[in-house]
Amino acid sequence: MTNKIYLDHAATTPVDPRVAEAMLPFFTEQFGNPSSQHSFGRDAKAAVEKARSQVASLINSEPEEIIFTSGGTESDNFAIKGTAFANMARGSHIITSTIEHHAVHDPCEFLKQFGFETTFIPVDKNGMINLADIEKAITDRTILISVMHANNEMGTIQPVSDVSIIAKSHGIQLHTDAVQTFGQIPVDVKQLGVDMLSISGHKIYGPKGIGAIYIKKSTKITPFMHGGGQERGLRSSTLNVPGIVGLGRAAEIAADMINTEPLRQSTLRNNLIKKLQEDVGDLKLNGHPSSRLPNNINISFNNTDGEFLMSSLDISGIACSTGSACSSAGSGPSHVLHALGLSERMIGCSLRLTLGRSTTSEDLNSAAEMISDLVKKARAMAPRF
Ligand SMILES: *Cc1c(COP(=O)(O)O)cnc(C)c1O
């Protein structure tokens, strides 16, 4: 097959050529250090501040509330550890969910050795948290709640603004990992009511290795990197000017498409799900049926093997991922699908397809055909699975 079909946009996206174009001058002619006092520095600083405004405007924050980081992982680590260390005198208890990205889950685990304790609240079979569980978990030692805006594996969108009402009434800082929603669906920090929000460049057609964290004014947080005092002293290190410019431009482009692209993608997505239901049957859509990222499909195909499906699709030029053991970034089967109550067997036969801006209905027709054939093939040799 000559035309490859990329259906793994939740893992990463290509850099938009307009983003690459915006970045290029900042590697060469405009190479200044934004901290420098001369014209080279001033030019670089102006570009950084423009990008800061572009990011801020997409989430309805003040530019000063945006701190650039190296990506979503750093932003999550910053929010969790920064809040923990800044609030030690007040308490040592954190509340998060069982379906968080490792970049949230693992820092919470790490903090155990420093005397912090985390309650991981469960989700229902659609991947939705229960507000009553949060309310119940709160103690007078709770300093942080972190609930992701939308899940990267099965797409469920959480009621973050409702969590915010609870957090505010107890004076607890609230963080959300919005890596999968920023630039994909409307994200408004005021409407969500969060104190901290994580952003990544490479999930929204920007470069890898750049991200940002929104930190609301008056949030209690310790600096993540100590050094030259950049980023209001919260995140020292010479700024990644090309990356920042790229993230800003990517945010600006996303803003242009945010009212049309979600509906286009969800329409294509729904057609594909319908087609697969008709063609192969005996499948289970994982995640929430409606409160869901517009580009996400996560399906368990009974009596098949996700590893077999994924690698066979790869040979045919279709890129997607599976929640089964060996192919996920971490080791072992997906903790997210496990949290939905899926058996090892159902996790093992799951496929995640995530659409993007370049995805067409022709792509999905080819993918549907290919998947149907493979599922039938796999079921014919079912005893193996
Ligand atoms: C990709 C992702 C991250 C990590 O972002 P990086 O920029 O790759 O470090 C964190 N959280 C979620 C939900 C993600 O999808």
PDBQT file of the ligand as one rigid body, heavy atoms in Angstrom, charges set to zero:
ROOT
HETATM    1  C1  LIG A 401       0.604  12.848  25.716  1.00  0.00    +0.000 C 
HETATM    2  C2  LIG A 401       0.032  13.060  27.055  1.00  0.00    +0.000 A 
HETATM    3  C3  LIG A 401       0.819  13.517  28.118  1.00  0.00    +0.000 A 
HETATM    4  C4  LIG A 401       2.301  13.732  27.998  1.00  0.00    +0.000 C 
HETATM    5  O1  LIG A 401       2.613  14.849  27.208  1.00  0.00    +0.000 OA
HETATM    6  P1  LIG A 401       4.109  14.970  26.613  1.00  0.00    +0.000 P 
HETATM    7  O2  LIG A 401       4.121  16.323  25.975  1.00  0.00    +0.000 OA
HETATM    8  O3  LIG A 401       4.267  13.855  25.625  1.00  0.00    +0.000 OA
HETATM    9  O4  LIG A 401       5.049  14.868  27.752  1.00  0.00    +0.000 OA
HETATM   10  C5  LIG A 401       0.203  13.743  29.339  1.00  0.00    +0.000 A 
HETATM   11  N1  LIG A 401      -1.113  13.536  29.490  1.00  0.00    +0.000 NA
HETATM   12  C6  LIG A 401      -1.910  13.099  28.493  1.00  0.00    +0.000 A 
HETATM   13  C7  LIG A 401      -3.354  12.919  28.734  1.00  0.00    +0.000 C 
HETATM   14  C8  LIG A 401      -1.359  12.843  27.243  1.00  0.00    +0.000 A 
HETATM   15  O5  LIG A 401      -2.144  12.386  26.272  1.00  0.00    +0.000 OA
ENDROOT
TORSDOF 0
